[in-house]
Amino acid sequence: MYDFIRSALFRMDPERAHTLATTAARLAHLTRMDSFVKANFEFEAARLNQRVWGMSFSNPIGLAAGFDKNASLVRFWSALGFGFVEIGSVTARPSRGNPRPRAFRLPDDGALINRMGLNNKGAQKIARRLKRLDGHGELVIGANIAKTHNPAIVDDAAIADYRESYRLIAPHADYIALNISCPNTADGKTFEDATAFESLLLAIREERRALFRDVPLLIKLAPTYSDRVVFDSGVEVIVDLARKYGVDGFIATNTASDRESLETPDSVLEKIGSGGLSGRPIEGRSTHLVRYLYRLTGGKLPIIGVGGVFSAEDAYRKIRAGASLIQVYTGLVYEGPSLVRRIKEGLIELLDKDRFVRVSDAVGVDA
């Protein structure tokens, strides 16, 4: 069924197709078809339950940031069977993002390129939406925050921008992910520089102390340039600083800015231009970074693995490499909504094959 729907969607501009799909999901919720969606896509098994950061996750499969930027479909994702969802990226100020076209498919590679430019409705409006969800349902809701899409916001102003987003969003989120590695900002700069990153962590630490409850803080990192990297001083510095300032975990990985090992012709890539690459081409690199982070932290800080997850086998490789939780985005575009159920069913089969009782037993066994 989804093959037919995908064929129609893939004849559209990617952003238009995304808007159509999310509109259909919103209508399904408004017309109370959530129960129909749940009946067709639900699959739950106690063996997939975990407690991470003191929270209960019904299963390890989550929706990655970028799909539901404005937290408008959270209840639908719950009906679809996700164990958690990460909304955003959220910025302090609303942003329309970059000019269109800004989203592209690479079907030969099972990949997407986007330079959306952090388009979202802003932290204040999204915080109000999250507040309305407080205390409703068991779905874990994370929020990804980034710097507002404006090259004039730099240095201390950039940190103040992050602080404002944190202050508004954190009271209503189950965890906060600091997006320090997004390649789609207006100025192309990130907070992966050690000095800038430490300044940001100092500021966020002050906000965390002022908050009435402890909200886990995660750092989202860019992929390594290869799945064969044995030492990365930049990653090690980030990890050392993160541990120093009480960060609770990592997300590996963001999209990639390079175009390594693609089947898509160079002429097509040149026409597309800049943007973050996601999907199958970064699967090995993201899994490698999961393993690298797990080793660096001795498995003491939970990791969310994301990048190129199209099947239960893809998810399981990341789990065995050290990921406690998994996120999907591009795989959902190519494989459709049944992907969530198929991954969960497949994970049970893989756990049986390796004689693991629970999914948590498999975390890091290959690290």
C-alpha positions in Angstrom: 0.0 0.0 0.0 2.7 2.5 1.0 4.6 1.8 -2.3 1.6 3.3 -4.1 1.4 6.3 -1.8 5.1 6.8 -1.9 5.1 6.8 -5.7 2.5 9.6 -5.6 4.4 11.6 -2.9 7.7 11.2 -4.6 6.3 12.9 -7.7 5.8 16.0 -5.6 8.4 18.5 -4.3 9.7 16.9 -1.0 8.6 19.7 1.2 5.1 19.8 -0.3 4.9 16.0 0.2 5.9 16.4 3.8 3.3 19.0 4.4 0.6 16.8 2.7 1.6 13.8 4.9 1.6 15.8 8.1 -1.7 17.4 7.2 -3.2 13.9 6.7 -1.9 12.9 10.1 -3.4 16.0 11.7 -6.8 15.3 10.1 -6.6 11.7 11.3 -6.2 13.0 14.8 -8.9 15.7 14.5 -11.4 13.1 13.1 -10.5 10.7 16.0 -9.0 8.2 13.7 -6.1 7.7 16.2 -7.8 4.5 17.4 -7.8 3.2 13.8 -4.1 4.1 13.4 -3.3 2.4 16.7 -5.2 -0.8 15.8 -3.3 -1.1 12.6 0.2 -0.1 13.7 0.4 -1.0 17.4 2.8 -3.6 18.6 4.0 -3.6 22.1 6.2 -6.0 24.0 7.4 -5.8 27.6 10.8 -6.9 26.4 11.3 -3.6 24.6 10.5 -1.5 27.8 13.4 0.4 29.3 14.1 3.0 32.0 16.5 5.6 30.7 17.2 8.9 32.6 14.7 7.7 35.2 11.9 7.7 32.6 9.9 4.7 31.2 10.1 4.1 27.5 7.5 1.6 26.2 9.9 0.8 23.3 13.2 2.2 22.0 12.0 3.7 18.7 11.6 7.4 18.5 10.9 10.1 16.0 13.9 12.2 15.2 13.9 16.0 15.4 12.9 17.8 12.2 9.8 15.8 11.4 7.5 17.5 13.9 9.2 20.8 14.4 6.3 22.6 16.1 4.9 19.8 18.3 1.7 19.7 16.3 1.3 15.9 15.9 2.5 14.4 19.2 -0.6 12.4 19.9 -0.5 11.0 16.4 3.0 9.7 16.9 1.9 8.0 20.1 -0.9 6.2 18.2 1.6 5.2 15.5 3.6 3.3 18.1 6.6 5.4 18.8 8.2 5.1 22.3 9.2 8.7 22.3 9.3 11.8 20.0 11.8 14.7 19.7 10.2 17.9 18.5 12.1 20.8 17.0 14.5 22.1 16.4 13.0 25.0 18.4 14.6 28.4 18.3 14.0 31.4 20.5 12.6 33.4 17.6 10.2 32.2 14.9 11.9 31.6 11.6 10.7 30.9 8.0 14.0 29.2 7.3 15.9 29.2 4.0 14.4 30.0 0.6 12.8 27.1 -1.3 13.6 24.7 -2.7 15.4 23.4 0.4 14.6 19.7 0.6 15.7 17.1 -1.8 15.5 13.3 -2.3 18.3 11.0 -3.4 16.4 7.8 -4.3 19.5 6.0 -5.6 21.1 6.4 -2.1 18.0 6.1 0.1 18.9 9.6 1.4 17.6 13.2 1.8 19.4 16.5 1.7 17.8 19.5 3.4 18.8 23.1 4.1 15.5 24.0 5.8 17.2 26.6 8.0 15.5 25.8 11.3 12.1 26.9 10.2 9.7 26.8 13.3 7.1 28.9 15.1 9.5 29.9 17.9 9.9 28.8 21.5 7.1 30.8 23.0 4.4 29.3 20.8 5.8 25.8 20.9 6.1 26.0 24.7 2.4 26.7 24.9 1.6 23.6 22.8 3.8 21.5 25.0 2.1 22.9 28.1 -1.2 21.7 26.8 0.3 18.2 26.6 1.6 18.2 30.2 0.3 15.1 32.0 -1.3 13.6 28.9 -0.3 10.1 27.9 2.9 8.1 28.5 4.8 9.1 25.4 8.2 10.6 26.3 8.6 14.1 24.6 12.0 15.5 24.1 12.7 18.9 22.6 15.7 19.8 20.4 16.8 23.5 20.7 19.1 25.4 18.4 20.2 29.0 17.8 17.8 31.2 16.0 18.3 31.3 12.2 20.0 34.7 12.0 23.7 35.4 11.3 23.6 38.6 13.3 23.1 36.5 16.5 26.6 35.6 17.5 28.8 35.1 20.6 27.0 36.2 23.8 23.8 36.9 21.9 23.8 33.4 20.6 24.2 32.0 24.1 21.4 34.2 25.3 19.3 32.9 22.5 19.8 29.3 23.6 19.1 30.3 27.2 15.7 31.8 26.2 14.7 28.7 24.4 15.7 26.5 27.3 13.9 28.6 29.8 10.7 28.4 27.8 10.8 24.8 26.6 12.5 22.8 29.4 9.6 23.1 32.0 7.4 21.1 29.5 9.8 18.6 28.0 11.0 15.3 29.3 14.5 16.0 28.0 16.3 18.7 26.1 18.7 18.1 23.2 21.2 20.9 22.5 21.6 21.0 18.7 25.2 22.2 18.5 26.0 20.6 15.2 23.2 21.6 12.7 24.8 22.4 9.3 21.8 24.4 8.2 22.2 27.6 10.1 22.3 30.9 8.2 26.0 31.5 9.0 27.0 27.8 8.8 28.6 28.0 12.3 28.0 25.5 15.1 28.8 25.3 18.8 31.2 22.3 18.3 34.1 24.6 18.9 35.4 23.8 22.4 35.4 27.4 23.8 32.0 28.2 22.4 30.6 24.9 23.7 31.9 25.4 27.2 30.4 28.9 27.3 27.1 27.4 26.2 27.2 24.7 28.8 28.0 27.2 31.6 25.0 29.2 30.6 22.7 26.2 30.4 23.9 25.0 33.7 22.7 28.2 35.3 19.3 27.8 33.7 19.1 24.1 34.8 19.8 25.1 38.4 17.0 27.7 38.3 14.5 25.2 36.9 12.0 23.6 39.4 12.8 20.1 38.1 15.8 18.2 36.7 15.4 17.7 33.0 18.0 15.5 31.3 20.3 17.3 28.9 21.6 15.7 25.8 24.1 16.8 23.1 23.5 16.2 19.4 26.7 15.6 17.5 27.7 15.6 13.8 28.8 12.3 12.3 32.5 11.4 11.9 33.8 11.7 8.4 34.4 8.0 8.2 33.2 4.8 9.9 36.8 3.9 10.4 37.9 6.8 12.6 39.8 5.4 15.6 40.5 8.7 17.3 38.7 12.1 17.0 40.1 14.8 19.3 37.1 17.1 18.6 34.7 14.4 19.8 36.8 13.6 22.9 37.0 17.3 23.9 33.2 17.6 23.5 32.7 14.5 25.6 35.1 15.7 28.3 33.3 19.0 28.6 29.9 17.4 28.5 30.8 15.2 31.4 32.3 18.1 33.3 29.1 20.1 33.1 26.7 17.3 33.9 25.3 16.4 30.5 23.2 13.3 30.7 23.6 11.7 27.2 24.3 12.1 23.5 22.5 11.9 20.2 24.5 10.4 17.4 24.2 11.8 14.8 23.0 14.9 13.1 23.0 15.2 9.3 26.3 15.3 7.4 27.5 18.3 5.4 29.8 16.2 3.1 28.8 14.0 0.1 31.0 11.0 0.6 30.3 7.7 -1.2 27.0 8.6 -2.9 25.5 6.9 -6.0 23.7 10.0 -7.0 25.6 11.7 -9.9 27.8 14.7 -9.1 25.8 16.8 -11.6 22.7 16.3 -9.6 24.5 17.0 -6.3 25.9 20.2 -7.7 22.5 21.3 -8.8 21.1 20.6 -5.3 23.9 22.5 -3.5 24.4 22.7 0.2 22.5 21.0 3.0 22.5 18.2 5.5 22.6 14.6 4.3 20.6 12.0 6.0 19.7 8.4 5.4 21.5 5.2 4.4 24.8 6.9 3.4 25.5 7.9 7.0 24.2 4.7 8.7 27.7 3.2 9.2 29.2 6.6 10.3 26.4 7.2 12.9 26.7 3.7 14.3 30.5 4.1 14.5 30.0 7.3 16.6 27.6 5.5 18.8 30.2 2.9 19.5 32.9 5.5 20.0 30.8 7.5 22.5 29.9 4.3 24.4 33.6 3.4 24.8 34.6 7.0 25.8 31.9 7.1 28.5 32.2 3.5 29.6 28.6 3.1 28.8 27.6 5.4 31.7 25.8 8.0 29.6 22.9 6.8 27.5 23.0 7.4 23.7 20.3 7.9 21.2 21.4 6.4 17.8 20.0 8.0 14.7 21.1 7.9 11.0 20.1 5.5 8.3 17.7 3.3 10.2 15.5 1.6 7.6 15.0 -1.8 9.4 15.2 -3.7 12.6 18.7 -4.9 11.6 19.8 -1.2 11.3 18.4 -0.4 14.7 19.8 -3.5 16.3 23.4 -2.7 15.0 23.1 0.7 16.8 21.8 -0.9 20.0 24.6 -3.5 20.0 27.1 -0.6 19.4 25.8 1.2 22.5 22.6 3.0 21.8 19.8 2.6 24.4 17.3 4.4 22.1 16.9 4.8 18.4 15.4 7.5 16.2 14.1 7.4 12.6 13.4 10.1 10.1 14.6 9.4 6.5 13.6 5.7 6.9 10.1 6.8 7.7 10.0 8.8 4.4 11.1 5.9 2.3 9.5 3.0 4.2 6.3 4.5 5.5 4.4 4.4 8.8 4.6 0.6 9.2 8.3 1.0 9.7 7.9 1.6 13.4 5.9 -1.7 13.9 8.3 -3.7 11.7 11.3 -2.5 13.6 9.8 -3.5 16.9 8.7 -6.9 15.7 12.1 -7.5 14.1 13.9 -6.5 17.3 12.0 -9.2 19.2 13.2 -11.8 16.6 16.8 -10.5 16.8 16.7 -10.7 20.7 15.4 -14.3 20.5 18.1 -15.2 18.0 20.8 -13.9 20.3 19.1 -15.1 23.5 18.6 -11.8 25.1 15.7 -11.4 27.5 15.3 -7.6 27.1 16.5 -5.0 24.6 18.6 -3.4 27.3 20.6 -6.6 27.6 21.9 -6.0 24.0 23.0 -2.4 24.5 26.8 -2.1 23.9 27.6 -5.8 23.5 29.6 -5.0 20.3 31.3 -1.9 21.7 
